[in-house]
Amino acid sequence: MSRILVRLAGIVGIACAVTTGAANAQPIALKMATVGPPNSYFYTEVVIPWMEAINRDSQGTVSIRHFGGGVLANAGNMYDSVLNGAADIGWVLLGSVQGKLVKSSVVELPFGYEKGEVGAVALWRLYEKGLIASDFEDVKVFGFTAWPTAAIQTKSKKIQTLEDLKGVKLRVSGRWQAATVSAFSATPVSVPVDETYQAIDKGVIDGAWTSLVATRQFRLEEVAKHFLDAPLNGGGGMLVMKRETFDKLPAAAKAAFEKHSGEQLSRALGISNDGEVVRVKTMLNNLASQGKVNAPYSLSPEEFQRWRKAADTVAVAWIPSVPNGAVILDAYRAETSALTATAK
């Protein structure tokens, strides 16, 4: 064989080896951690199908495995667990990250939105425009969600007026939920959502200031008997990965994540929450017909306006405490207003 042919044969052999090696390369194993029961509605409806779509479209470069039920991290330490590598992807509650997510806490302000879809998409749009992006320098955000209508779920006392709230200990998540509860003369107590059942059951708190989406997930209907349903205050969550980890992924994996994330994921998560509120109300009404709980109820129009007025101080305090606060709040209100007008 001539020297040229030998050289060509070597080049072909190397090329084949590289191609075979790429084809046989093992996908990068990624751990996705969530809290709450693994079969919770938005995991089965949105998060797990999202994970499966990325596995399918990443061209074999990544393989994500779901670890639910707080196995890898709980509601209180999920964000840190993503940063320290205990989990590669984490379902993080915004209110659980103290002192870091300052601008995005706009989602916690009272009477900001009613539907989860509206709150979630509005939050994503603020992020995409860069208005709240500095909160997330350490992580890659795949999508946001927002909890619709923070209900008051109490064990013994039915809350119908502002006066009924005086001294009542309520579970909250996040600084501005706490500020809202304080504005209503109740006592805020920081309790991770996955510890709320035990806290109510043991009398540590009188109830929870939390969306009805948490009720069925964490079996709150077993320990709470009264359910005030009103658009009092919000909160949010997000799917994130450590930015350094994301940046090291192969191009095909990054493309798959980008394809299935963003506003479309945020909208799907918000819609999933809205659907759960409907299901929980149906469940509570069925339980009420059996005499096990009282049916969900609302504030009278006059009382609702009293609560709105009492909450005005919270947004007033939020604006100067947040860099560019006035611009962020105006932008969020503009987004939620536009989305509410077009929401089905």
N, C-alpha and C positions, 0 to 999 in steps of 0.2 A: 504494500500500500504506500502511495506517495506521501510525502510530508504534509502536503496540503490536505489530502483526504483524511489523514490521521487527525489533523487539527480540526477539520470540520466535524468529524465523528465525536471528538471531545466536546465541542461546543454543543452539539445536539444532545449528548449525554447529560451535560450540565443542565440544559434547558428542560429536559425531561424530568430530571431529578427535582428541579425547583418547582415545576408544575405539579408533580406528584406530591411533593411535600406540602404545597399549598392546599391541594385537594384533600390531603389526609390530616391537615392541621386540626387539632382539637379546638372547639369553640371556647372562648373565654367564659368561665363560669361566673355568673353574677347572682348575688343574693338580694332579693327584694323583701323587705320587712314591712309588715303592717301590724296594727293593733286591732283589738276587737276580734270577734269570731271570724274565722277564715271564710265563712259562707255569708258574711255580711253583704247586703244588697249591692253596694257600689263596688265591692271587690268582684263579685260574680258578674255584674252587669257591665262594668267598665274596666277596672284595673287589671283583672286577669286576662280578658280579651286583648287589652293593650299589650300586655306582656307577651302573649302568644303571637300577636301580629309582629312584634319586633323580632322574636325568635325566628319567625317564618321568613321575614324579609331581610334579615341581616346577612344572608348568604353564608350561613354557617359560622359566622365570626363570633357570635355570642350565644349563650344559653342562660336565660334568666330562670331562676327557681324561686317560687313564692314561699316565704316563711310567715305564716299568719299567727294571730292570737298572741302577739307579744313575745314570741319565742326568742327573737334576736334582740329586741328592744321594746320598751314600753312607751306610753304616750309622753312621759316626762323626759326621756333621754334619747328619743329617736334622732333628733337633729345631730347631737353629738356622736351618736353611733354611726351615722353616715360619714361624718368627718373623720372618725378614727378607724374606719374600715370594718367595724363589726357587721355593718350592712352596706351593700353597694348602692342600693336604691331604697329610699325610705319614704313612708307615708307620714308626713310631719304635720302636726297641728300648729298653725301659726302662733296661737296664743301660748303655746308651751315653750317657745324660744324667748327667754327673757332678755331684754335689753339689746337685741340684735335686729329684729324685724320691726324697725321703728316706723318707716313710711307706709309699709303694707298694713299697719294696724288701722288704717282708714276703714278697713272692712269691719272693724269692731264697733264703729260709732253707731249710736242708736238711730233707729228709723232710717237706715241707709238704703234698704231694699227689702222686698218681700220674697221674691223667688230666688232660689239658689242659682238658677241659670243666669239671672241678671247679675248677681253679685260676683259670680265666678268669672264670667266673660269680661265684666268691667275691670276686675282686678288684673286679668291677663293683659288687657289692652293698656293699662297703665304701665305694666311691666315692659311690654313690647315697645312702648314709646319712651322708655328710659326714666320715667318719673319715679319709679320705686326700685329700679334695678340695683341701686347701690346696696340695698338690703341683702342681695343674693350674690355677692362677689365670690363667695366660697363654694357655691353650689350651682349646678346646672338645673334649672327648673323646667320640668316637662309639662306641668299643668297645675292650675289652681282649682280649688273648689270653694264654695261658700255655703255656710249653713243657713237655711231659711228660717226666719221667725224664731228668735230665741224665746222659747216658751218658759214659763215658770212652773216647775213640777214639784209639788210639795206633799209631804207625808200627812200632816194633820190639819194645817190651816189653809183654808181656801182664800186666795188673794183676789179681792175685787176692787179695792181702792188703794191709793197711795198709803193711807193710814194703816192698812193691813200689813204693809211691808216693814213697818218700824221694828227694828231689832231682829228681824227674821234672818237666819244664817243661810246664805245661798251659795252653792258651788258656782265658781266662775273660772274662766280661762282667759288670761290676758289682762293687761293693765287697764284697758279701756272698758272692758266688760265690768271690771271691778269698780271703775269710776262711775259707771252708769248705775250699778246697784247701790253704790254709796249715795248717789244723787237722789235715789228713791228712799233713802233712810234705812235701807236694809244693810246687812253685814256681809260683805263678800269674803268668801273663803276659797283659796286656791286649792283645787282638788283635781288631779288628772281624771280624764273622762272614764278611764278604765277602773277607777277606784270609787266612782260616784255611788254605785249600789251599796257598797260596804259603809260608806260615810253616812248615807241616809239611814240605812238599816240600824247602825249603831248610835244614831243620834248626834253624830259629830256636826252634821248640818241638818237644817230643816227641810231642805229641798235643793233643787238644781235650777240654775239659770242656764238653760241649754236647749238647743233645738229639739223638736220632736224626732229628728232623725236618730238621736241617741237612745231613744226610749226602748225600742225593740231590740236594738243591738246589745244593750247593756242591761236589759230586763228591768228597767226602772219602773215599769207598771206593777212590779211585784212589791215595791216598797213605797211608791208614791201613789196618792189617791186623787189628787186634784191637778188639773192640767190647763193652765191659762195659755191660750194660743193667741199671740199678737206679734206684729213685726217690731219687737222692742229693740233688738240688737243682733248683730251678726257675729261672724267669726269665720275662719277659713282653714284650709288645709292645702297641702301641695305634695306632689311627687317629685323628689329631687335625687340627684347624684352628686357626689363631690366633684367639683369642676375639674380638678387634677385627674381624677379617674376617667371622666368623660373624654378629656382632651387626649388621653393615651389610647383610646379605642381605635380600631381600624376604621377606615373611611366608610366601609359598607355598614358597619354597626351604627356609626354616627348618623348616616343617611336614614337608616331605619327608624332611629329614635326621632329624628326631625320630622319624618313623614307622618308619624302617628301622634305627635305631641302638639303643644301650642293651644290655640283657641279652640280647635275641635275637641281636644281632650278636656279642656276646661268646661266647655259647654256640656259635654256628655256627663261629666261629673256633677255639674249643677242640676241638670235635668234629672239625673238619678236621685239626687237628694229630694227634689220636688215630688217625685213619684213616691218616695218613702214617706213623706209627710202625709200624703193621701192614704197610704196603707195603714200608717199608725193611727190616724184618726178613725179609720174603719175599725181597727182592732180595739181601740179604746171605747168606741161606742158599743161594740159587741160585749166587751167586758162590763160596761155600765149597765147593759140590759140584763146582765147576770148578777148585778149588785156588787161586783168586785171593786169597781172604781167609780168615780164620778165622770160623766161625759165631758169632753173638752168644751171650754166656754171662752167667751171673748169679753173684753171690756165694753162698757157702754160708750157711745160716742162722746159723751161729755167727759167721762173719766179718761178716755183715750187722749183727749186734748190736754187734760191736766198732766198726764204722764209725758206727753211730748214737750210741754213747756218746762217741766222739771228737768228734762234731759238736755235742754239747750246749753247748759253750762259745760257739758262734756265736750262738745265740738269746739266751744270757745276756748277751753283749756288745751285741747289737742293741737290746735293750729300753731301756737307759738312754741310748742314743745317739739315740733318736728321740722327739720330743715325743709324749706319750700312748702310748708304745711298748707297754706291757703291755696296755692296753685294745685296741689295734689287733691285736696278736698273738692275744689271746684271741678276739676277734671273728672273725679270719681262720680260726683253728682250728675255731671253732664252725661257720662256714659250710662249710668244706671237709669237716668231719665229716658234717654233714647232707647235703651234696650227694653225698658218697661213698656214703652209705647208700641214696640213691635213684637213683644213676646206673645205667644199664643196662649 
